[in-house]
Amino acid sequence: MTDEFRLLAQGVVEYAIFMVDVDGCVTGWNPGAERITGYRADEIIGEHISRFYPPDAVAEGRPEADLAMASADGRHVVEGWRVRRGGERFWAHVVTTPLRDEDGGLLGFGKVVRDLSAQADADGHADRRRTFAHLVRAQETERRRIAWDVHDDSIQAMIAASMRLQVLIGRQPEAARQELLELDASIQAAVRRLRVLVAHLRPPTLDGGDLVASLRGYLEEVVTGWGLAYTLRHELTAEPSPEVVVNVFRIAQEALVNVHKHARAGSVEVTLTEQRNGLLVRISDDGIGIAAAVRAVRGEHIGMIAMRERAEALRGWLNVEGRSGEGTTVEFWVPGSAWEND
């Protein structure tokens, strides 16, 4: 590095400018990098760049993939979540450039990182949120329509059929009653399943915009029916916007469905707290656990992708951690700015 370039890099504080070797370990650090990430040079020199990536990105091999793409393409530009010292996430624009000797040999990489968090909250993200909110409202309207149709038509028709069947049973001789009783039991079981479907599609409490009540209702009406014990803890001083309520509920709902389908758990705990000027939701089970290696090899299923997309559409994040035999924790966060109605 020339003296002129070193002076330039040291004088820039709006951008993090740093060097890494071919293995991804930090070899150079400017004041802007310290300001944005919170790490002093003596704390980070020699450490791997995975320190700046969220746990899910590290598990997927993204730090190494970014370097590989930069080496292959001559330059790699990406926007995504990065992590400051202490674990706080920020939305970053990152440019990675390979550094080569005169013979083309790879010496390392230069990285330039810009913190876009404030800008994203101030401009284009508002448009993205409005578009996403419109799509969510349309989806929820359709869910509500289907739920009402099932409740007011299918369920009521089956209840009426059961009542007529019970009258008929009373008129039959004892020998003929057993088969009719079994038929009525089947109808009653179908009604219960349809009511669970209605609760899954659109819990009535969701229309009121009460997040805690909606989650408690779903846990009581659906999750306990799966044979799962639950605990719901919350420390909220303000109610999120209707948009946030719907999306947080849907992410939590998908996480709970995954517990039912895959975790072989006996209990689940749902916790909502206000942290870092936002809402942090944690859903933990005591099941068989999910290994990061399995996620990396097999990829994410559509439910997990939808959960992540909902969180990131609100400029939040989602992370899944677990070890075999030690349960799984789904954790997601929505910033305070997303609580405000546009």
TORVEXBA-323643 format. One record per residue (C-alpha): residue number from 1; x, y, z. Coordinates in Angstrom, 2 decimals. Layout:
REC,NUM,X,Y,Z
...
END
This chain:
REC,1,0.00,0.00,0.00
REC,2,1.46,3.37,-1.04
REC,3,1.81,6.19,1.48
REC,4,-0.71,8.27,-0.50
REC,5,-3.32,5.49,-0.43
REC,6,-2.68,4.83,3.24
REC,7,-3.26,8.51,4.04
REC,8,-6.47,8.47,1.97
REC,9,-7.80,5.35,3.70
REC,10,-6.94,6.71,7.14
REC,11,-8.67,9.99,6.39
REC,12,-11.97,8.44,5.30
REC,13,-14.44,7.91,8.13
REC,14,-17.69,7.56,6.14
REC,15,-16.62,4.17,4.76
REC,16,-15.06,1.10,6.30
REC,17,-11.97,0.33,4.21
REC,18,-9.96,-2.71,5.15
REC,19,-7.75,-5.44,3.73
REC,20,-8.01,-9.21,4.14
REC,21,-5.64,-11.98,3.12
REC,22,-6.49,-14.87,0.79
REC,23,-7.97,-16.80,3.73
REC,24,-10.27,-13.95,4.70
REC,25,-8.38,-12.70,7.77
REC,26,-8.17,-8.95,8.34
REC,27,-4.75,-7.41,7.64
REC,28,-5.54,-3.67,7.41
REC,29,-8.10,-1.40,9.10
REC,30,-9.07,2.26,8.73
REC,31,-10.83,4.64,11.19
REC,32,-14.05,4.37,9.17
REC,33,-14.06,0.62,9.78
REC,34,-13.72,1.23,13.51
REC,35,-16.53,3.80,13.47
REC,36,-18.94,1.55,11.55
REC,37,-18.17,-1.82,13.16
REC,38,-17.04,-0.76,16.63
REC,39,-13.81,-2.80,16.47
REC,40,-10.40,-1.19,17.04
REC,41,-7.60,-2.28,14.74
REC,42,-5.78,-4.15,17.53
REC,43,-8.97,-6.12,18.26
REC,44,-9.72,-7.21,14.70
REC,45,-6.41,-7.60,12.86
REC,46,-5.93,-11.33,12.27
REC,47,-9.62,-12.16,12.79
REC,48,-11.74,-13.73,10.04
REC,49,-14.31,-11.60,8.17
REC,50,-17.04,-14.00,9.29
REC,51,-17.02,-11.86,12.46
REC,52,-19.01,-9.26,10.46
REC,53,-21.68,-11.65,9.13
REC,54,-24.89,-12.83,10.84
REC,55,-24.80,-16.46,12.11
REC,56,-27.11,-17.74,9.38
REC,57,-24.89,-16.22,6.68
REC,58,-21.79,-17.80,8.24
REC,59,-23.54,-21.19,8.35
REC,60,-24.35,-20.86,4.65
REC,61,-20.71,-20.06,3.79
REC,62,-21.43,-16.52,2.56
REC,63,-18.13,-14.93,3.73
REC,64,-16.11,-17.41,1.68
REC,65,-18.55,-17.21,-1.24
REC,66,-18.21,-13.40,-1.42
REC,67,-14.43,-13.69,-1.68
REC,68,-14.67,-16.47,-4.28
REC,69,-17.04,-14.41,-6.46
REC,70,-14.78,-11.36,-6.20
REC,71,-11.77,-13.43,-7.23
REC,72,-13.62,-14.96,-10.18
REC,73,-15.37,-11.80,-11.43
REC,74,-12.76,-9.15,-10.59
REC,75,-15.22,-7.35,-8.28
REC,76,-18.19,-8.31,-6.11
REC,77,-20.87,-5.84,-5.01
REC,78,-23.65,-6.80,-2.61
REC,79,-26.11,-5.31,-0.11
REC,80,-27.03,-7.25,3.00
REC,81,-26.92,-7.52,6.78
REC,82,-23.61,-7.15,8.58
REC,83,-22.87,-7.25,12.32
REC,84,-21.20,-4.66,14.52
REC,85,-19.33,-5.40,17.70
REC,86,-21.89,-6.49,20.28
REC,87,-24.16,-8.18,17.75
REC,88,-26.14,-5.22,16.38
REC,89,-26.99,-5.67,12.70
REC,90,-26.82,-2.96,10.05
REC,91,-27.71,-2.85,6.35
REC,92,-24.54,-2.46,4.31
REC,93,-23.35,-1.87,0.77
REC,94,-20.14,-3.91,0.34
REC,95,-17.62,-3.84,-2.51
REC,96,-14.96,-6.57,-2.52
REC,97,-12.01,-6.29,-4.90
REC,98,-9.23,-8.86,-5.36
REC,99,-5.65,-7.59,-5.01
REC,100,-3.12,-9.25,-7.32
REC,101,0.62,-9.03,-7.96
REC,102,2.18,-8.25,-11.35
REC,103,1.88,-11.90,-12.38
REC,104,-1.79,-12.12,-11.49
REC,105,-1.24,-13.99,-8.25
REC,106,-3.88,-13.35,-5.59
REC,107,-2.51,-11.39,-2.63
REC,108,-5.74,-10.73,-0.78
REC,109,-8.80,-8.51,-1.01
REC,110,-9.82,-4.94,-0.38
REC,111,-13.26,-4.29,1.10
REC,112,-15.20,-1.04,1.15
REC,113,-18.31,-1.05,3.35
REC,114,-20.94,1.67,3.61
REC,115,-23.58,1.69,6.35
REC,116,-26.93,2.23,4.61
REC,117,-29.16,1.87,7.67
REC,118,-30.05,5.55,8.07
REC,119,-30.46,6.11,4.33
REC,120,-32.62,3.01,3.94
REC,121,-34.97,4.22,6.66
REC,122,-35.18,7.67,5.05
REC,123,-35.89,6.92,1.40
REC,124,-36.47,3.89,-0.80
REC,125,-37.32,1.46,1.94
REC,126,-40.56,3.35,2.64
REC,127,-41.74,2.60,-0.90
REC,128,-40.78,-1.03,-0.55
REC,129,-42.66,-1.24,2.75
REC,130,-45.80,0.29,1.23
REC,131,-45.71,-2.19,-1.67
REC,132,-45.16,-5.11,0.66
REC,133,-47.90,-3.88,2.99
REC,134,-50.31,-3.77,0.04
REC,135,-49.47,-7.37,-0.86
REC,136,-49.88,-8.47,2.76
REC,137,-53.27,-6.77,3.00
REC,138,-54.42,-8.48,-0.19
REC,139,-53.26,-11.87,1.07
REC,140,-54.87,-11.37,4.47
REC,141,-58.14,-10.25,2.84
REC,142,-58.24,-13.50,0.87
REC,143,-57.41,-15.53,3.96
REC,144,-60.22,-13.79,5.83
REC,145,-62.70,-14.48,3.01
REC,146,-61.82,-18.19,2.91
REC,147,-61.99,-18.44,6.71
REC,148,-65.44,-16.83,6.76
REC,149,-66.66,-19.10,3.96
REC,150,-65.46,-22.20,5.81
REC,151,-66.96,-21.00,9.11
REC,152,-70.30,-19.71,7.80
REC,153,-70.90,-22.37,5.17
REC,154,-69.01,-25.64,5.54
REC,155,-68.88,-25.79,9.34
REC,156,-72.51,-24.71,9.79
REC,157,-73.70,-27.26,7.22
REC,158,-71.81,-30.04,8.98
REC,159,-73.16,-28.98,12.38
REC,160,-76.68,-29.05,10.98
REC,161,-76.07,-32.52,9.52
REC,162,-74.78,-33.71,12.89
REC,163,-77.87,-32.38,14.69
REC,164,-80.21,-34.13,12.26
REC,165,-78.17,-37.31,12.60
REC,166,-78.46,-37.18,16.39
REC,167,-82.26,-36.90,16.09
REC,168,-82.22,-39.87,13.74
REC,169,-80.06,-41.90,16.15
REC,170,-82.65,-41.44,18.88
REC,171,-85.29,-43.04,16.69
REC,172,-83.26,-46.12,15.80
REC,173,-83.17,-49.48,17.59
REC,174,-80.13,-50.13,19.75
REC,175,-78.56,-52.49,17.20
REC,176,-78.46,-49.77,14.51
REC,177,-77.22,-46.93,16.68
REC,178,-73.52,-47.79,16.86
REC,179,-72.75,-47.17,13.20
REC,180,-74.67,-43.89,13.27
REC,181,-72.81,-42.81,16.42
REC,182,-69.49,-43.52,14.69
REC,183,-70.64,-41.49,11.68
REC,184,-71.59,-38.58,13.96
REC,185,-68.20,-38.80,15.69
REC,186,-66.52,-38.51,12.28
REC,187,-68.56,-35.41,11.47
REC,188,-67.67,-33.84,14.84
REC,189,-63.98,-34.57,14.25
REC,190,-64.19,-32.95,10.80
REC,191,-65.79,-29.86,12.35
REC,192,-62.95,-29.61,14.86
REC,193,-60.38,-29.86,12.06
REC,194,-62.14,-27.13,10.08
REC,195,-62.20,-24.87,13.13
REC,196,-58.44,-25.34,13.48
REC,197,-58.12,-24.46,9.78
REC,198,-60.11,-21.27,10.35
REC,199,-57.87,-20.35,13.29
REC,200,-54.84,-21.00,11.09
REC,201,-56.15,-18.94,8.18
REC,202,-57.32,-15.91,10.11
REC,203,-57.65,-15.82,13.90
REC,204,-60.43,-13.37,14.87
REC,205,-58.10,-11.52,17.26
REC,206,-55.81,-10.65,14.34
REC,207,-58.48,-8.30,12.98
REC,208,-58.22,-6.29,16.17
REC,209,-54.50,-5.72,15.72
REC,210,-53.62,-7.22,19.10
REC,211,-50.39,-9.17,18.61
REC,212,-50.22,-10.80,22.04
REC,213,-53.90,-11.81,21.97
REC,214,-53.52,-13.25,18.46
REC,215,-50.51,-15.34,19.45
REC,216,-52.13,-16.50,22.68
REC,217,-55.30,-17.49,20.81
REC,218,-53.31,-19.48,18.26
REC,219,-51.33,-21.22,20.97
REC,220,-54.49,-22.13,22.87
REC,221,-56.62,-23.17,19.89
REC,222,-54.08,-24.82,17.61
REC,223,-50.75,-25.56,19.30
REC,224,-52.25,-27.30,22.33
REC,225,-54.22,-29.48,19.90
REC,226,-50.89,-30.78,18.64
REC,227,-50.07,-31.99,22.15
REC,228,-47.52,-29.22,22.75
REC,229,-47.25,-27.36,26.04
REC,230,-46.52,-23.67,25.58
REC,231,-45.28,-20.61,27.45
REC,232,-45.92,-17.07,26.20
REC,233,-43.89,-14.21,27.68
REC,234,-44.12,-10.59,26.56
REC,235,-42.74,-7.21,27.60
REC,236,-44.34,-4.70,25.21
REC,237,-45.04,-1.08,26.14
REC,238,-46.56,-0.18,22.75
REC,239,-48.65,-2.00,20.16
REC,240,-46.98,-2.40,16.75
REC,241,-48.70,-1.17,13.58
REC,242,-51.27,-3.53,11.96
REC,243,-48.75,-4.32,9.23
REC,244,-46.16,-5.44,11.77
REC,245,-48.73,-7.38,13.81
REC,246,-49.75,-9.45,10.77
REC,247,-46.20,-10.17,9.66
REC,248,-44.87,-11.00,13.12
REC,249,-47.86,-13.29,13.69
REC,250,-47.32,-15.08,10.35
REC,251,-43.59,-15.60,10.99
REC,252,-44.32,-16.96,14.47
REC,253,-47.12,-19.13,13.09
REC,254,-44.82,-20.71,10.47
REC,255,-42.17,-21.32,13.13
REC,256,-44.73,-23.06,15.35
REC,257,-45.94,-25.20,12.44
REC,258,-42.33,-26.26,11.85
REC,259,-42.04,-27.24,15.52
REC,260,-45.15,-29.41,15.13
REC,261,-43.97,-31.03,11.88
REC,262,-40.26,-31.52,12.48
REC,263,-39.09,-30.92,16.06
REC,264,-40.64,-33.87,17.94
REC,265,-40.91,-31.43,20.83
REC,266,-42.95,-31.57,24.00
REC,267,-43.03,-27.85,24.69
REC,268,-42.38,-24.48,23.06
REC,269,-41.71,-21.02,24.47
REC,270,-42.63,-17.77,22.69
REC,271,-41.04,-14.55,23.96
REC,272,-41.63,-10.98,22.78
REC,273,-39.40,-8.16,24.05
REC,274,-38.50,-4.63,23.02
REC,275,-34.79,-4.58,22.22
REC,276,-32.50,-2.27,20.28
REC,277,-35.34,0.06,19.36
REC,278,-37.40,-2.77,17.91
REC,279,-39.34,-5.96,18.58
REC,280,-37.45,-9.18,19.20
REC,281,-39.37,-12.46,18.99
REC,282,-37.85,-15.77,20.10
REC,283,-39.50,-19.18,19.62
REC,284,-37.66,-22.05,21.31
REC,285,-38.57,-25.73,21.50
REC,286,-37.15,-28.72,23.37
REC,287,-37.12,-31.03,20.34
REC,288,-34.45,-32.90,18.41
REC,289,-32.76,-29.74,17.10
REC,290,-31.67,-28.63,13.66
REC,291,-28.04,-28.77,12.58
REC,292,-26.51,-25.88,10.68
REC,293,-24.77,-28.37,8.39
REC,294,-28.10,-29.85,7.35
REC,295,-29.47,-26.40,6.56
REC,296,-26.41,-25.56,4.48
REC,297,-26.52,-28.77,2.43
REC,298,-30.25,-29.05,1.89
REC,299,-31.11,-25.37,1.77
REC,300,-34.16,-23.66,3.17
REC,301,-37.65,-24.94,2.53
REC,302,-40.32,-22.55,1.24
REC,303,-41.73,-21.85,4.71
REC,304,-38.34,-20.74,6.03
REC,305,-37.78,-18.57,2.96
REC,306,-41.16,-16.88,3.48
REC,307,-40.33,-16.22,7.13
REC,308,-37.01,-14.61,6.22
REC,309,-38.56,-12.53,3.42
REC,310,-41.28,-11.19,5.72
REC,311,-38.69,-10.15,8.31
REC,312,-36.36,-8.54,5.78
REC,313,-39.24,-6.72,4.05
REC,314,-39.63,-4.80,7.32
REC,315,-35.86,-4.24,7.39
REC,316,-35.56,-6.87,10.09
REC,317,-33.71,-10.16,10.25
REC,318,-34.33,-13.80,11.10
REC,319,-31.98,-16.43,12.45
REC,320,-32.39,-20.14,13.20
REC,321,-30.07,-21.98,15.57
REC,322,-30.07,-25.41,17.13
REC,323,-28.06,-28.52,17.84
REC,324,-29.02,-32.14,17.62
REC,325,-30.86,-33.13,20.77
REC,326,-30.84,-29.59,22.18
REC,327,-33.88,-28.04,20.53
REC,328,-34.20,-25.21,18.02
REC,329,-34.58,-21.45,18.41
REC,330,-36.08,-19.19,15.77
REC,331,-35.28,-15.56,16.50
REC,332,-36.35,-12.54,14.49
REC,333,-36.27,-8.79,14.97
REC,334,-38.24,-5.89,13.49
REC,335,-36.89,-2.33,13.87
REC,336,-38.83,0.37,15.69
REC,337,-39.17,2.39,12.48
REC,338,-41.30,-0.40,11.03
REC,339,-43.85,0.05,13.84
REC,340,-44.93,3.40,12.47
REC,341,-47.90,3.64,10.11
REC,342,-47.10,5.28,6.80
END
